[in-house]
């Protein structure tokens, strides 16, 4: 019989949210998807994708904050797919999401990069509970690879 006081597994939280993690993506340039160093996993930046293609746009010009937030949430799902590969599929080995860095393709006058990046941060908190609370930076940039609207990287600590 399962312990009713036990915290749901990360896999159970993902299922309850209707999220299926993607397989490990092949890098588009000269880098690896993740690097493990001691108890830390550094996950390379992932660009936003929609329907398997780069989610192209510039915040403040061709897209608004809500769409950018949805793009950042999509990136979080891809990041978790890569993180799952780094821990052989057992995301319960993640002790904490340590840091998230969000890059938002935006106009010089756009100032809601933090709200866009919340799309990633909030999903990580839902999936990892207290272990999903993380330090974060969010920057506006002039352009991202392939015209993507958002790119995010993360660092996680393993048990």
Secondary structure, DSSP 8 states (H G I E B T S, - for coil): ---TTS---HHHHHHHTT---------SSSS-SEEEETTEEEEEEEE-EETTEE-B--BTTTB-HHHHHHHHHHHHHHHHHHHHHHTTT-GGGEEEEEEEEEEEEB-TT---HHHHHHHHHHHHHHHHGGGG--EEEEEEES--GGGBSEEEEEEEEE-
